[in-house]
Amino acid sequence: MSPRSASVNEELRRRSRERLLQATVELVAERGYEATTLGDIADRAGAARGLVSYYFPGKRQLLQSAVHRLMHLTLEAALEREPRTEDGRERLARAIDAILGLALERPLLMRTHMAGILQAEGFVQCPEQQRLAALLRDTVARYGSADPDADYPLLRAQLMGAVVAVLLPGAPMPAPRLRAELFQRYALDWTLGTPPSGSPPEGTFPSALAQR
C-alpha cells in the first residue's frame, strides 16, 4: 500500500479538527463547560484523546474555536440563504440577526463563550476566528464602509455587547430592542434581515428613518 499523499493527510487532519469542534459545541450546550471534559469531547468526536492536545492548548481555547466555527457557519448560511443578494444593507441586517439569533437559540453556549473571552486567556486568534472575521469584514465592506479595517472591529464590539446584554443573568435586555438600536445605528430598515414579529419597539425608528 502506497503512503497517503500530503493532501489526503491534510484533509484527514481537517476533518478530525472539525469533529472535535462540533463535539465541543454539542457537549457544552448539553452539559455546560465545567461538566465537559476533554476526554468526553474526544469520545464524542471518535478521536484519540491525545489528538485534542495536539490541536488545542486547552479546553478554553478549544471552546472558543468551536464557537467561532459555529458563528462562522451560522453567519455564512444567513448571508447565502435564498433569495441570495449582494445588497450590502440586507447582508448587514442578516449578519446582525444571525448573531443575535445564536444568543437566543444557544444561551448556555454563548454565555460560556463570552465569559471565557473576558477571563485571563482573552480572545483566541485561531483559523475559525479568522474566517469569521473575514466574513464580517466583507459584510462591512459591502455595506459601503470607506474603511472596513476600522469599521469591522467596531461592528464586532457592538455585536459582542448585544450578545452580553441579551444573556446578562438577572437583567437581560430584550433582543428586539437591541436589534432596533443596532439597525438605527447603521440606518437599516426594520424589515430587512429576519425581523421578529410585531412592530419595532416603542421609541425606535422615527418615521423618517422607517421610510428610507
Rosetta constraint file for C-alpha pairs under 8 A:
AtomPair CA 4 CA 8 HARMONIC 6.12 0.50
AtomPair CA 4 CA 9 HARMONIC 6.52 0.50
AtomPair CA 5 CA 9 HARMONIC 6.35 0.50
AtomPair CA 6 CA 10 HARMONIC 6.11 0.50
AtomPair CA 7 CA 11 HARMONIC 6.21 0.50
AtomPair CA 8 CA 12 HARMONIC 6.24 0.50
AtomPair CA 9 CA 13 HARMONIC 6.22 0.50
AtomPair CA 10 CA 14 HARMONIC 6.18 0.50
AtomPair CA 11 CA 15 HARMONIC 6.22 0.50
AtomPair CA 12 CA 16 HARMONIC 6.18 0.50
AtomPair CA 13 CA 17 HARMONIC 6.16 0.50
AtomPair CA 14 CA 18 HARMONIC 6.22 0.50
AtomPair CA 15 CA 19 HARMONIC 6.15 0.50
AtomPair CA 16 CA 20 HARMONIC 6.39 0.50
AtomPair CA 16 CA 45 HARMONIC 7.88 0.50
AtomPair CA 16 CA 47 HARMONIC 7.26 0.50
AtomPair CA 17 CA 21 HARMONIC 6.30 0.50
AtomPair CA 17 CA 55 HARMONIC 7.20 0.50
AtomPair CA 18 CA 22 HARMONIC 6.06 0.50
AtomPair CA 19 CA 23 HARMONIC 6.05 0.50
AtomPair CA 19 CA 45 HARMONIC 5.19 0.50
AtomPair CA 20 CA 24 HARMONIC 6.16 0.50
AtomPair CA 20 CA 41 HARMONIC 6.48 0.50
AtomPair CA 20 CA 42 HARMONIC 6.57 0.50
AtomPair CA 20 CA 44 HARMONIC 7.94 0.50
AtomPair CA 20 CA 45 HARMONIC 5.35 0.50
AtomPair CA 20 CA 47 HARMONIC 7.77 0.50
AtomPair CA 20 CA 52 HARMONIC 7.36 0.50
AtomPair CA 21 CA 25 HARMONIC 6.46 0.50
AtomPair CA 21 CA 62 HARMONIC 7.10 0.50
AtomPair CA 21 CA 63 HARMONIC 7.51 0.50
AtomPair CA 21 CA 65 HARMONIC 7.05 0.50
AtomPair CA 21 CA 66 HARMONIC 4.51 0.50
AtomPair CA 21 CA 69 HARMONIC 7.62 0.50
AtomPair CA 22 CA 26 HARMONIC 6.32 0.50
AtomPair CA 22 CA 45 HARMONIC 7.73 0.50
AtomPair CA 22 CA 66 HARMONIC 6.61 0.50
AtomPair CA 23 CA 27 HARMONIC 6.07 0.50
AtomPair CA 23 CA 41 HARMONIC 5.63 0.50
AtomPair CA 23 CA 42 HARMONIC 7.79 0.50
AtomPair CA 23 CA 44 HARMONIC 5.76 0.50
AtomPair CA 23 CA 45 HARMONIC 5.57 0.50
AtomPair CA 24 CA 28 HARMONIC 5.99 0.50
AtomPair CA 24 CA 41 HARMONIC 5.77 0.50
AtomPair CA 24 CA 62 HARMONIC 7.55 0.50
AtomPair CA 24 CA 63 HARMONIC 6.40 0.50
AtomPair CA 24 CA 66 HARMONIC 6.42 0.50
AtomPair CA 25 CA 29 HARMONIC 6.05 0.50
AtomPair CA 25 CA 63 HARMONIC 7.28 0.50
AtomPair CA 25 CA 66 HARMONIC 6.08 0.50
AtomPair CA 25 CA 67 HARMONIC 6.71 0.50
AtomPair CA 25 CA 70 HARMONIC 7.92 0.50
AtomPair CA 25 CA 109 HARMONIC 7.30 0.50
AtomPair CA 26 CA 30 HARMONIC 6.20 0.50
AtomPair CA 27 CA 31 HARMONIC 5.80 0.50
AtomPair CA 27 CA 32 HARMONIC 7.18 0.50
AtomPair CA 27 CA 36 HARMONIC 6.43 0.50
AtomPair CA 27 CA 41 HARMONIC 7.16 0.50
AtomPair CA 28 CA 32 HARMONIC 4.44 0.50
AtomPair CA 28 CA 33 HARMONIC 5.15 0.50
AtomPair CA 28 CA 35 HARMONIC 7.91 0.50
AtomPair CA 28 CA 36 HARMONIC 6.22 0.50
AtomPair CA 28 CA 108 HARMONIC 7.92 0.50
AtomPair CA 28 CA 109 HARMONIC 6.28 0.50
AtomPair CA 29 CA 106 HARMONIC 7.14 0.50
AtomPair CA 29 CA 108 HARMONIC 6.10 0.50
AtomPair CA 29 CA 109 HARMONIC 5.17 0.50
AtomPair CA 31 CA 35 HARMONIC 5.80 0.50
AtomPair CA 31 CA 36 HARMONIC 6.42 0.50
AtomPair CA 32 CA 36 HARMONIC 6.45 0.50
AtomPair CA 32 CA 108 HARMONIC 7.08 0.50
AtomPair CA 32 CA 109 HARMONIC 7.51 0.50
AtomPair CA 32 CA 112 HARMONIC 7.97 0.50
AtomPair CA 33 CA 112 HARMONIC 6.98 0.50
AtomPair CA 36 CA 40 HARMONIC 6.30 0.50
AtomPair CA 36 CA 41 HARMONIC 7.33 0.50
AtomPair CA 37 CA 41 HARMONIC 6.44 0.50
AtomPair CA 37 CA 59 HARMONIC 7.89 0.50
AtomPair CA 38 CA 42 HARMONIC 6.21 0.50
AtomPair CA 38 CA 49 HARMONIC 7.35 0.50
AtomPair CA 38 CA 52 HARMONIC 7.10 0.50
AtomPair CA 38 CA 59 HARMONIC 6.65 0.50
AtomPair CA 39 CA 43 HARMONIC 6.11 0.50
AtomPair CA 39 CA 49 HARMONIC 5.89 0.50
AtomPair CA 40 CA 44 HARMONIC 6.14 0.50
AtomPair CA 41 CA 45 HARMONIC 6.13 0.50
AtomPair CA 42 CA 46 HARMONIC 6.00 0.50
AtomPair CA 42 CA 47 HARMONIC 5.01 0.50
AtomPair CA 42 CA 48 HARMONIC 6.18 0.50
AtomPair CA 42 CA 49 HARMONIC 5.28 0.50
AtomPair CA 42 CA 51 HARMONIC 7.79 0.50
AtomPair CA 42 CA 52 HARMONIC 6.74 0.50
AtomPair CA 43 CA 47 HARMONIC 6.18 0.50
AtomPair CA 43 CA 48 HARMONIC 7.60 0.50
AtomPair CA 43 CA 49 HARMONIC 7.54 0.50
AtomPair CA 47 CA 51 HARMONIC 6.75 0.50
AtomPair CA 48 CA 52 HARMONIC 7.61 0.50
AtomPair CA 49 CA 53 HARMONIC 7.57 0.50
AtomPair CA 50 CA 54 HARMONIC 6.38 0.50
AtomPair CA 51 CA 55 HARMONIC 6.45 0.50
AtomPair CA 52 CA 56 HARMONIC 5.95 0.50
AtomPair CA 53 CA 57 HARMONIC 5.84 0.50
AtomPair CA 53 CA 58 HARMONIC 6.91 0.50
AtomPair CA 56 CA 61 HARMONIC 6.50 0.50
AtomPair CA 56 CA 62 HARMONIC 5.79 0.50
AtomPair CA 57 CA 61 HARMONIC 6.66 0.50
AtomPair CA 57 CA 62 HARMONIC 7.68 0.50
AtomPair CA 58 CA 62 HARMONIC 6.25 0.50
AtomPair CA 59 CA 63 HARMONIC 6.12 0.50
AtomPair CA 60 CA 64 HARMONIC 6.34 0.50
AtomPair CA 60 CA 116 HARMONIC 6.75 0.50
AtomPair CA 60 CA 121 HARMONIC 7.78 0.50
AtomPair CA 61 CA 65 HARMONIC 6.25 0.50
AtomPair CA 61 CA 121 HARMONIC 7.94 0.50
AtomPair CA 61 CA 124 HARMONIC 6.46 0.50
AtomPair CA 62 CA 66 HARMONIC 6.11 0.50
AtomPair CA 63 CA 67 HARMONIC 6.13 0.50
AtomPair CA 63 CA 113 HARMONIC 7.06 0.50
AtomPair CA 64 CA 68 HARMONIC 6.03 0.50
AtomPair CA 64 CA 113 HARMONIC 6.23 0.50
AtomPair CA 64 CA 116 HARMONIC 7.70 0.50
AtomPair CA 64 CA 117 HARMONIC 7.91 0.50
AtomPair CA 64 CA 124 HARMONIC 6.72 0.50
AtomPair CA 65 CA 69 HARMONIC 6.13 0.50
AtomPair CA 65 CA 124 HARMONIC 7.46 0.50
AtomPair CA 65 CA 126 HARMONIC 6.47 0.50
AtomPair CA 65 CA 127 HARMONIC 7.85 0.50
AtomPair CA 65 CA 128 HARMONIC 5.79 0.50
AtomPair CA 65 CA 129 HARMONIC 6.71 0.50
AtomPair CA 66 CA 70 HARMONIC 6.32 0.50
AtomPair CA 66 CA 128 HARMONIC 7.68 0.50
AtomPair CA 67 CA 71 HARMONIC 6.07 0.50
AtomPair CA 67 CA 109 HARMONIC 7.93 0.50
AtomPair CA 67 CA 110 HARMONIC 7.69 0.50
AtomPair CA 67 CA 113 HARMONIC 7.02 0.50
AtomPair CA 68 CA 72 HARMONIC 6.07 0.50
AtomPair CA 68 CA 128 HARMONIC 5.50 0.50
AtomPair CA 68 CA 129 HARMONIC 5.28 0.50
AtomPair CA 68 CA 132 HARMONIC 6.70 0.50
AtomPair CA 69 CA 73 HARMONIC 6.16 0.50
AtomPair CA 69 CA 128 HARMONIC 5.07 0.50
AtomPair CA 69 CA 129 HARMONIC 7.10 0.50
AtomPair CA 69 CA 132 HARMONIC 7.43 0.50
AtomPair CA 70 CA 74 HARMONIC 6.04 0.50
AtomPair CA 71 CA 75 HARMONIC 5.94 0.50
AtomPair CA 71 CA 99 HARMONIC 7.10 0.50
AtomPair CA 71 CA 102 HARMONIC 7.73 0.50
AtomPair CA 71 CA 132 HARMONIC 7.02 0.50
AtomPair CA 72 CA 76 HARMONIC 5.94 0.50
AtomPair CA 72 CA 128 HARMONIC 7.38 0.50
AtomPair CA 72 CA 129 HARMONIC 7.94 0.50
AtomPair CA 72 CA 131 HARMONIC 6.81 0.50
AtomPair CA 72 CA 132 HARMONIC 4.76 0.50
AtomPair CA 72 CA 135 HARMONIC 7.61 0.50
AtomPair CA 73 CA 77 HARMONIC 6.10 0.50
AtomPair CA 74 CA 78 HARMONIC 6.25 0.50
AtomPair CA 74 CA 98 HARMONIC 6.54 0.50
AtomPair CA 74 CA 99 HARMONIC 7.92 0.50
AtomPair CA 75 CA 79 HARMONIC 6.20 0.50
AtomPair CA 75 CA 94 HARMONIC 7.92 0.50
AtomPair CA 75 CA 95 HARMONIC 5.99 0.50
AtomPair CA 75 CA 98 HARMONIC 5.77 0.50
AtomPair CA 75 CA 99 HARMONIC 7.21 0.50
AtomPair CA 76 CA 80 HARMONIC 6.11 0.50
AtomPair CA 76 CA 135 HARMONIC 7.58 0.50
AtomPair CA 77 CA 81 HARMONIC 5.83 0.50
AtomPair CA 78 CA 94 HARMONIC 6.05 0.50
AtomPair CA 78 CA 95 HARMONIC 6.96 0.50
AtomPair CA 78 CA 98 HARMONIC 6.42 0.50
AtomPair CA 79 CA 84 HARMONIC 7.38 0.50
AtomPair CA 79 CA 85 HARMONIC 7.98 0.50
AtomPair CA 79 CA 91 HARMONIC 5.94 0.50
AtomPair CA 79 CA 94 HARMONIC 6.30 0.50
AtomPair CA 79 CA 95 HARMONIC 6.97 0.50
AtomPair CA 80 CA 84 HARMONIC 5.57 0.50
AtomPair CA 80 CA 85 HARMONIC 7.70 0.50
AtomPair CA 85 CA 90 HARMONIC 7.57 0.50
AtomPair CA 85 CA 91 HARMONIC 7.42 0.50
AtomPair CA 86 CA 91 HARMONIC 7.28 0.50
AtomPair CA 86 CA 142 HARMONIC 7.71 0.50
AtomPair CA 87 CA 91 HARMONIC 6.26 0.50
AtomPair CA 87 CA 142 HARMONIC 7.43 0.50
AtomPair CA 87 CA 143 HARMONIC 7.50 0.50
AtomPair CA 88 CA 92 HARMONIC 6.14 0.50
AtomPair CA 88 CA 139 HARMONIC 6.79 0.50
AtomPair CA 88 CA 140 HARMONIC 7.69 0.50
AtomPair CA 88 CA 141 HARMONIC 7.92 0.50
AtomPair CA 88 CA 142 HARMONIC 4.63 0.50
AtomPair CA 88 CA 143 HARMONIC 3.85 0.50
AtomPair CA 88 CA 144 HARMONIC 6.93 0.50
AtomPair CA 89 CA 93 HARMONIC 6.22 0.50
AtomPair CA 89 CA 142 HARMONIC 7.94 0.50
AtomPair CA 89 CA 143 HARMONIC 5.38 0.50
AtomPair CA 89 CA 188 HARMONIC 6.54 0.50
AtomPair CA 89 CA 192 HARMONIC 7.89 0.50
AtomPair CA 90 CA 94 HARMONIC 6.17 0.50
AtomPair CA 90 CA 192 HARMONIC 5.72 0.50
AtomPair CA 90 CA 193 HARMONIC 5.89 0.50
AtomPair CA 91 CA 95 HARMONIC 6.18 0.50
AtomPair CA 91 CA 139 HARMONIC 6.45 0.50
AtomPair CA 91 CA 142 HARMONIC 8.00 0.50
AtomPair CA 91 CA 143 HARMONIC 7.48 0.50
AtomPair CA 91 CA 193 HARMONIC 7.35 0.50
AtomPair CA 92 CA 96 HARMONIC 6.31 0.50
AtomPair CA 92 CA 139 HARMONIC 6.00 0.50
AtomPair CA 92 CA 140 HARMONIC 6.99 0.50
AtomPair CA 92 CA 143 HARMONIC 6.57 0.50
AtomPair CA 92 CA 193 HARMONIC 7.93 0.50
AtomPair CA 93 CA 97 HARMONIC 6.23 0.50
AtomPair CA 93 CA 183 HARMONIC 7.33 0.50
AtomPair CA 93 CA 188 HARMONIC 6.99 0.50
AtomPair CA 93 CA 192 HARMONIC 5.90 0.50
AtomPair CA 93 CA 193 HARMONIC 4.68 0.50
AtomPair CA 93 CA 194 HARMONIC 7.77 0.50
AtomPair CA 94 CA 98 HARMONIC 5.97 0.50
AtomPair CA 94 CA 192 HARMONIC 7.50 0.50
AtomPair CA 94 CA 193 HARMONIC 4.36 0.50
AtomPair CA 94 CA 194 HARMONIC 6.63 0.50
AtomPair CA 95 CA 99 HARMONIC 6.42 0.50
AtomPair CA 95 CA 136 HARMONIC 7.78 0.50
AtomPair CA 95 CA 139 HARMONIC 7.81 0.50
AtomPair CA 95 CA 193 HARMONIC 7.95 0.50
AtomPair CA 96 CA 100 HARMONIC 6.22 0.50
AtomPair CA 96 CA 159 HARMONIC 7.14 0.50
AtomPair CA 96 CA 179 HARMONIC 7.49 0.50
AtomPair CA 96 CA 182 HARMONIC 7.86 0.50
AtomPair CA 97 CA 101 HARMONIC 5.76 0.50
AtomPair CA 97 CA 179 HARMONIC 7.54 0.50
AtomPair CA 97 CA 193 HARMONIC 6.56 0.50
AtomPair CA 97 CA 194 HARMONIC 6.35 0.50
AtomPair CA 97 CA 195 HARMONIC 7.86 0.50
AtomPair CA 98 CA 102 HARMONIC 6.38 0.50
AtomPair CA 99 CA 103 HARMONIC 6.68 0.50
AtomPair CA 99 CA 159 HARMONIC 7.15 0.50
AtomPair CA 99 CA 163 HARMONIC 7.66 0.50
AtomPair CA 100 CA 104 HARMONIC 6.50 0.50
AtomPair CA 100 CA 159 HARMONIC 7.70 0.50
AtomPair CA 100 CA 162 HARMONIC 7.33 0.50
AtomPair CA 100 CA 163 HARMONIC 6.28 0.50
AtomPair CA 100 CA 175 HARMONIC 7.15 0.50
AtomPair CA 100 CA 179 HARMONIC 7.86 0.50
AtomPair CA 101 CA 105 HARMONIC 5.99 0.50
AtomPair CA 102 CA 106 HARMONIC 5.62 0.50
AtomPair CA 102 CA 107 HARMONIC 7.48 0.50
AtomPair CA 102 CA 110 HARMONIC 7.41 0.50
AtomPair CA 103 CA 107 HARMONIC 5.15 0.50
AtomPair CA 103 CA 110 HARMONIC 5.85 0.50
AtomPair CA 103 CA 111 HARMONIC 7.85 0.50
AtomPair CA 103 CA 163 HARMONIC 5.86 0.50
AtomPair CA 103 CA 166 HARMONIC 6.99 0.50
AtomPair CA 103 CA 167 HARMONIC 7.05 0.50
AtomPair CA 104 CA 166 HARMONIC 7.60 0.50
AtomPair CA 106 CA 110 HARMONIC 6.13 0.50
AtomPair CA 107 CA 111 HARMONIC 5.83 0.50
AtomPair CA 107 CA 167 HARMONIC 6.63 0.50
AtomPair CA 108 CA 112 HARMONIC 6.11 0.50
AtomPair CA 109 CA 113 HARMONIC 6.20 0.50
AtomPair CA 110 CA 114 HARMONIC 6.16 0.50
AtomPair CA 110 CA 163 HARMONIC 7.90 0.50
AtomPair CA 111 CA 115 HARMONIC 6.14 0.50
AtomPair CA 111 CA 164 HARMONIC 7.37 0.50
AtomPair CA 111 CA 167 HARMONIC 6.32 0.50
AtomPair CA 112 CA 116 HARMONIC 6.22 0.50
AtomPair CA 113 CA 117 HARMONIC 6.49 0.50
AtomPair CA 114 CA 118 HARMONIC 6.55 0.50
AtomPair CA 114 CA 160 HARMONIC 7.97 0.50
AtomPair CA 114 CA 164 HARMONIC 7.17 0.50
AtomPair CA 115 CA 119 HARMONIC 6.51 0.50
AtomPair CA 116 CA 121 HARMONIC 7.30 0.50
AtomPair CA 116 CA 122 HARMONIC 7.05 0.50
AtomPair CA 117 CA 121 HARMONIC 6.88 0.50
AtomPair CA 117 CA 122 HARMONIC 4.69 0.50
AtomPair CA 117 CA 123 HARMONIC 5.27 0.50
AtomPair CA 117 CA 124 HARMONIC 7.90 0.50
AtomPair CA 118 CA 122 HARMONIC 5.88 0.50
AtomPair CA 118 CA 123 HARMONIC 7.94 0.50
AtomPair CA 124 CA 129 HARMONIC 7.59 0.50
AtomPair CA 125 CA 129 HARMONIC 6.09 0.50
AtomPair CA 125 CA 130 HARMONIC 7.00 0.50
AtomPair CA 126 CA 130 HARMONIC 6.22 0.50
AtomPair CA 127 CA 131 HARMONIC 6.25 0.50
AtomPair CA 128 CA 132 HARMONIC 6.32 0.50
AtomPair CA 129 CA 133 HARMONIC 6.04 0.50
AtomPair CA 130 CA 134 HARMONIC 6.11 0.50
AtomPair CA 131 CA 135 HARMONIC 6.32 0.50
AtomPair CA 132 CA 136 HARMONIC 6.28 0.50
AtomPair CA 133 CA 137 HARMONIC 5.97 0.50
AtomPair CA 134 CA 138 HARMONIC 6.06 0.50
AtomPair CA 135 CA 139 HARMONIC 6.21 0.50
AtomPair CA 136 CA 140 HARMONIC 6.31 0.50
AtomPair CA 136 CA 152 HARMONIC 6.67 0.50
AtomPair CA 136 CA 156 HARMONIC 7.90 0.50
AtomPair CA 137 CA 141 HARMONIC 6.20 0.50
AtomPair CA 137 CA 148 HARMONIC 6.09 0.50
AtomPair CA 137 CA 149 HARMONIC 7.17 0.50
AtomPair CA 137 CA 152 HARMONIC 5.19 0.50
AtomPair CA 138 CA 142 HARMONIC 6.13 0.50
AtomPair CA 138 CA 148 HARMONIC 7.81 0.50
AtomPair CA 139 CA 143 HARMONIC 6.14 0.50
AtomPair CA 140 CA 144 HARMONIC 6.67 0.50
AtomPair CA 140 CA 145 HARMONIC 5.89 0.50
AtomPair CA 140 CA 148 HARMONIC 5.96 0.50
AtomPair CA 140 CA 151 HARMONIC 7.05 0.50
AtomPair CA 140 CA 152 HARMONIC 6.23 0.50
AtomPair CA 141 CA 145 HARMONIC 5.10 0.50
AtomPair CA 141 CA 146 HARMONIC 7.49 0.50
AtomPair CA 141 CA 147 HARMONIC 7.73 0.50
AtomPair CA 141 CA 148 HARMONIC 5.41 0.50
AtomPair CA 145 CA 151 HARMONIC 7.01 0.50
AtomPair CA 147 CA 151 HARMONIC 6.12 0.50
AtomPair CA 148 CA 152 HARMONIC 5.50 0.50
AtomPair CA 149 CA 153 HARMONIC 7.26 0.50
AtomPair CA 150 CA 154 HARMONIC 6.99 0.50
AtomPair CA 151 CA 155 HARMONIC 6.31 0.50
AtomPair CA 152 CA 156 HARMONIC 6.18 0.50
AtomPair CA 153 CA 157 HARMONIC 6.11 0.50
AtomPair CA 154 CA 158 HARMONIC 6.21 0.50
AtomPair CA 155 CA 159 HARMONIC 6.14 0.50
AtomPair CA 156 CA 160 HARMONIC 6.13 0.50
AtomPair CA 157 CA 161 HARMONIC 6.08 0.50
AtomPair CA 158 CA 162 HARMONIC 6.19 0.50
AtomPair CA 158 CA 182 HARMONIC 7.88 0.50
AtomPair CA 159 CA 163 HARMONIC 6.22 0.50
AtomPair CA 160 CA 164 HARMONIC 6.25 0.50
AtomPair CA 161 CA 165 HARMONIC 6.15 0.50
AtomPair CA 162 CA 166 HARMONIC 6.19 0.50
AtomPair CA 162 CA 178 HARMONIC 6.31 0.50
AtomPair CA 163 CA 167 HARMONIC 6.26 0.50
AtomPair CA 164 CA 168 HARMONIC 5.74 0.50
AtomPair CA 165 CA 172 HARMONIC 5.71 0.50
AtomPair CA 165 CA 173 HARMONIC 5.55 0.50
AtomPair CA 166 CA 172 HARMONIC 4.98 0.50
AtomPair CA 166 CA 173 HARMONIC 5.09 0.50
AtomPair CA 166 CA 174 HARMONIC 6.36 0.50
AtomPair CA 166 CA 175 HARMONIC 6.12 0.50
AtomPair CA 167 CA 172 HARMONIC 5.64 0.50
AtomPair CA 167 CA 173 HARMONIC 7.82 0.50
AtomPair CA 168 CA 172 HARMONIC 4.76 0.50
AtomPair CA 168 CA 173 HARMONIC 7.68 0.50
AtomPair CA 173 CA 177 HARMONIC 7.39 0.50
AtomPair CA 173 CA 178 HARMONIC 7.26 0.50
AtomPair CA 174 CA 178 HARMONIC 6.66 0.50
AtomPair CA 175 CA 179 HARMONIC 5.98 0.50
AtomPair CA 176 CA 180 HARMONIC 6.04 0.50
AtomPair CA 176 CA 196 HARMONIC 7.10 0.50
AtomPair CA 176 CA 200 HARMONIC 7.26 0.50
AtomPair CA 176 CA 201 HARMONIC 6.81 0.50
AtomPair CA 177 CA 181 HARMONIC 6.30 0.50
AtomPair CA 177 CA 200 HARMONIC 7.81 0.50
AtomPair CA 177 CA 201 HARMONIC 5.97 0.50
AtomPair CA 178 CA 182 HARMONIC 6.28 0.50
AtomPair CA 179 CA 183 HARMONIC 6.01 0.50
AtomPair CA 180 CA 184 HARMONIC 6.01 0.50
AtomPair CA 180 CA 190 HARMONIC 7.24 0.50
AtomPair CA 180 CA 200 HARMONIC 6.83 0.50
AtomPair CA 180 CA 201 HARMONIC 7.23 0.50
AtomPair CA 180 CA 204 HARMONIC 6.53 0.50
AtomPair CA 180 CA 205 HARMONIC 7.46 0.50
AtomPair CA 181 CA 185 HARMONIC 6.19 0.50
AtomPair CA 181 CA 204 HARMONIC 7.48 0.50
AtomPair CA 182 CA 186 HARMONIC 6.46 0.50
AtomPair CA 183 CA 187 HARMONIC 5.79 0.50
AtomPair CA 183 CA 188 HARMONIC 4.81 0.50
AtomPair CA 183 CA 189 HARMONIC 6.90 0.50
AtomPair CA 183 CA 190 HARMONIC 6.96 0.50
AtomPair CA 184 CA 188 HARMONIC 6.13 0.50
AtomPair CA 184 CA 189 HARMONIC 7.92 0.50
AtomPair CA 184 CA 204 HARMONIC 7.76 0.50
AtomPair CA 184 CA 205 HARMONIC 6.72 0.50
AtomPair CA 187 CA 209 HARMONIC 7.06 0.50
AtomPair CA 188 CA 192 HARMONIC 7.05 0.50
AtomPair CA 189 CA 209 HARMONIC 7.32 0.50
AtomPair CA 189 CA 210 HARMONIC 5.84 0.50
AtomPair CA 189 CA 211 HARMONIC 7.77 0.50
AtomPair CA 189 CA 212 HARMONIC 7.01 0.50
AtomPair CA 190 CA 195 HARMONIC 6.56 0.50
AtomPair CA 190 CA 200 HARMONIC 6.98 0.50
AtomPair CA 190 CA 205 HARMONIC 7.90 0.50
AtomPair CA 190 CA 210 HARMONIC 7.16 0.50
AtomPair CA 191 CA 195 HARMONIC 5.77 0.50
AtomPair CA 200 CA 204 HARMONIC 6.56 0.50
AtomPair CA 200 CA 205 HARMONIC 7.19 0.50
AtomPair CA 205 CA 209 HARMONIC 5.89 0.50
AtomPair CA 205 CA 210 HARMONIC 5.57 0.50
AtomPair CA 206 CA 210 HARMONIC 6.17 0.50
AtomPair CA 207 CA 211 HARMONIC 6.16 0.50
AtomPair CA 208 CA 212 HARMONIC 6.70 0.50
